[in-house]
Each structure stands twice: as structure tokens, then as C-alpha cells.
Amino acid sequence: MVDTKPEGIKRRRGSLLPRHELRELAVASGHPPKLLDLVHVTAVGRGIDIVRAKKIETQRCPVFEHDLVYTFVGRPAYRFRNGHIKSDEIGYFPFVFVISPDKLGIPYHVYPFDTGAGVEGRYADAADRYVFLEDYELAPELSAAQWHIAWEFGSNAAYYDGDPKPGLIDQVPHFKMVVRACLKIASLAATGSNRPDKRASAIEVAYGSHIQLKDHVRLVILPQQFLEDGGERNTAFITELHVLGLKWETYNWRPNETPDAYMDEIARIVRRYFESTGQL
């Protein structure tokens, strides 16, 4: 039997340093836009424990072999491993934290796409087999995300939609292999892509320490039916949200749906939030 699993982006091994071509573009990016809030997506079942613990705790990352909290700049782009499978258990469905990055400190790393999806082969032949994961890394600072958005997208609104500047790759010489590979991967997230995957250009920001909910999380998004169902209110959980000073928005959950089915609605809710706060 022939193995048809797409090849994932490989880690760089040995003594050679990464080719940080993407970092070099920052100086020519013009004026960067305001940094969007960060987004962390998890399942309701884990979201409950995060609220109870009052923090998003680091978890072991098998890719980087470090305890990390993963977020995306602006976009609720994360996908559950079994997100395409129907369920009638509300705990399997999305719970979203929108996080202010202002007081989080220095990130562990910043990448122009979801690294886990890349290593798993989700970007298939859009990735160059001779460009390694570490080559794509941006500078480990929040301003690097702003500069990258300015260079690749031009505005926060275009970034949120996943639409790079038209014809950008045609301006990049072929010897800039890292830059061209990044743009080809990003094209998978663009409007009209025949293999749409918003993770392909969602800027990943990872932290090596826990993120406290109070004073950092600006909004949570969860199923309405977890707060009230059949005329009965989840008073204990609502009280926990109030105690932490968390605002919330909800989506209308239905049993026997897939978790993926709600991601477009969640993206619309996040967009409205960014528009109302002047970030888009």
C-alpha cells in the first residue's frame, strides 16, 4: 500500500543556523498596524477547568518539547483533531478566550502560521521540503507580528480575512526560498482557496508561562446552552465569570453537529468585537 500522507515541515537539526529571511523584511514594511488581541481556542470541557483555575496553563508541546500556551494573533483559527465528527456532548465544542497581549511579556516564539498543522503535513505540497520549521520563525517579540502583517497583508482587516497583498509573491526573487514558501503556505488561507485552511497564515504566538485570566482576558465565547438550557441557568459558572470580570458572547449550540460547524460563526463574533474596539 502506498503511503499518501502529506509530508510535514521538518525541524532543523545539526549545527546550521536558521535562515531568517522573514525577519529581514521588517525594515521595509512601512508603518505597522495596531496589534490585534490574541485568541486561544479550546473545548468547553477544558474551558471550564481554565475558568476554575483562573488561568490558561502551559501544556507540553511535542513539536518544541517545551511547556507552552498557544495563541493566534486575532484569528480563532485553531481546529480540533476530531472537529469534523458529530457529537451531542457540549463539552467537545469550542470555547474561546480573547486575550490582551499588552502585559503578557516576551513570547517564547512567533511564527507566521500554525506550526502544529505544518508539522502534521496540513499544508501538503505548499511547503518547501528544503525549508525547515525554524527558518520560518519571526523575531520572538509581539512587534514582529505587527511588521509581518504590514508586509504580507497591509492591514489588520486583510490579515483577518487571510488575504495577502495581490501579486506579492511575484515581487520575491526565487532565491528567497523561505519567503516564497511562507507565501505559498499562506495562500491556503486566502479567500477563494480550493483548500481553505485559516491556520496557514494565522500568526502563532506561544508563551512559556501561564496566562492569568483576570486583567488579561477581554472576552470569552461559548455555547449559549452552557449558560442556560431548558429554562435552567448555570448560575455557578456565570458567577465564576462575573468574579473574574469576564465578558462573554455566545453561539447557539445544537446537538449532533460538528465542532467545526461553529467556527465561521465564532469568527464573525470575533470580527464584531474587533470592529467595536477599533482594532479592525
N, C-alpha and C positions, 0 to 999 in steps of 0.2 A: 504494500500500500504506500502511495506517495504522500509524504507529509506536506500538506498545503498551508500549514500555519504560517502567517507572515512573520518575517524576521524582525525582531525588535531592535531598538537602538542599543548599542553595546556600551558598557563602561570603558573608559580609557584606562589601560593597565600599563605598567612599566614606568620608566623614568621620564618620558617625554611630557612636557607641559602642554596643557590645553591650548588650542588655537582660539583665542578670544576675539574673533573678528567682530562679533556683535557689540562688544563693549566699545570698540573703536568708533562706532557710528554715532555715539552720543554727542560728540563735539560738533557734528553737522546737522543736528536735529532741530535747530531753531528753539523757539520758546516752548517748554513742555507744559501740558495741561495740568490742572489740579489732580492730585492722586485720588482716585476713587476709593471708597471704603472696600475692605476685604470681605470675602464671602466664604463661609465654611458650611458645607452640606454634609449632613449625616442622616441616619434613620431616626424616626421618632423614638424607638426603643432606646437608642443611645442618647438622644437629645434629652430625655427625661433625666438620665443619670448626670448629664452635664449640668443641667439646672440644679439638681440636688447637690452636686459637688461645688457649684458656683464657679466652675472653671472648665475650659476645654483642655484636657490633659494631653500631654505628648503620648504618642504610641510608637512602638518600634517600627521603623521603616526598613523593609527588606532590601530596597534599592540602595539606599545610602548607609544602611547599617547604623542608624542613629535614632534616638528618640525625638520625634518631631510632631508639630502641629501643622497641617497643611491648609492653606487658604488659596483662593484665586483673587486677583485684583478685579473687583467689580462684578464678575460673572458667576452665576450659580451653574457652573459647567460640569461639576462632578457627576459621574454616573455610577450607580450601584452595579456590582458584578452581575447580579441576577435581576437587574432593573426591568428586564423585558418579560419577566414571569409574573403572571397574575397572582394576586393574594387577597384574602379577605381579613388579614391581620394588620391593623392600623400601625403597629409598631415597625413595620417594614418600609413605611413610606417617608418621604422627605421631611426633614426638619432643618431649617436654615438659620444660620447666625450671620448677621451683617455687622461687621466689626470696624471700628475706627482704628486706623493704624497709627494715629498721632503719638501715642505713648507706649507703643509696643517694643521699642528699642530696635536693635540691629537684627535683621533676619539672618537665619542660618544660610539660606540661599534664595536666589531669584532666578527663575527660568522662564523662557517665552512660551512654554506650553506645559501640559500635564506630563511630568516625567514618567509617572507610573504607566500611563497609557502608551507612552513611547517605548518603554522597555518591553511592554507586553506585545508590541507589534501592531498597535491600533492604527498607526499611521502608514503601515504597509510600505509600498514602494515609493511613497512621497519622501521618505527618509533616505539619506545617502549612507550606504553601508561603510563608507570611509570617513564619516563624520561621527565622532563619538559624543556620548551624552555630555561630558564635561566641556566639550567645545562650545556648546550652546549656552553655557551659564552666563548670565548677566552679572554685573557687579553686585555683591551682597549688600545692597542698600536700597531703600524704597525709591530714591530718586532715579535709580536705574530703570524701574518700571515706567516712570513718567517719560524719561528720554526715549525708551523703546516705543511707547505709544506715539510719541511725537514723530519719530522716524517712520514707523511702519504704517500707522493709521492716520495721523494728522490731528485727530480729535478723540475725545472720550466717547462720543456718540458712535463714530465709525468703529472704534475698538469694541464697544459693547455689541454691535451688530456683527463683529468678526470680519469686517471688510477692509482689507489693506488698501493703500493708495493704488489707483489703477496704474498698471504698467510698471510698478516698482521693480519687479524682478528684471525687467529689460534694462534697467539702469545699473545693474550689478554685474561686474566682469565675472567671467566663468571661473577665474582662479580664486574667487571668494566663495569657496565651496560651502563654508559654514553658513554664510548669509543666504546663499541661494537655497540651501537645504531647509533653512528655517522658513523661508517664504513659501516653499513648496508644501511644507507641512501646514503652514498657516492657511493655505488655500483651501484645505479641507473644511475650514470653519466658515468660509465666505458664503454670502447669500448666493443661492443657486448651485452650490456644490452638489455633485451627484453622490457624494459620500459624506454628508454633513456630520461634523463632529466638532462642537464648540470647544472641546478641550484642546484642539490643535493650535489655538492661538490665545488661550486663556493664560495670562501671566501668573505663574505659580510662585507664591511666597511662603516659605516654610520657616517656622520658628523652633528653636531648640529648648523652649521653656513653655510652661503652661500659660494659657491666656485667661485671665480673670474676667468673668462676665461683667461685674459691676464696673462702671466707668469706661468700659471698652466696647461692649456690645450695644449697638444702637437700635437694633430691630431683630426680632425672630419671626419666622414664618413657619406655620404648622397647620395641620388639618383642623378645620373648624370643629369637626366631630370629636376631636380630642379635648376640646374645651367645653363642649355642650353636645349631648346626644340624647335623643328621645325625651327631651324636656328636662334632663338632669344635667346640672353644671358640675364640672370638675373643679370644685371650689378649692381644694387643697393645692392643686397645681397653679391655678390662677393666682392664689395668694403668694406662692413662691415667685412667680413672675413679678408681681407688684413689689415684693420685698426687695428684689434685685433692681427695681426701677426699669424693667424691660418693657418696651413697647412691642406690640405684635400685630401681624396681619395674618389672615388665614386663607386657605383654599378649601374648596368644597370637595371633600373626600368621598369616594364611593367604594364599597367592597367589590372584589372580583375585577379590579383594574390592575395595571402595572404601575410600579413607582415611576417609570419613565414617562408615563402618560401625563404627569403633572408638571414636568419640568418647564414646558412652554408657559404655562400659567404662572409658575413661580418667577420665571424670567420677566414676565410682564409686571408682576408686583414689584420686583427689584427695580425695574426701569422707572416705574412711577415714583418710587422712593427717591431714586437719584435725581429725577426731574424736580421733585418737590423740594429737595435740599440744594438745588443748584449745582449738582455735580455733573449733569449732562446738559 
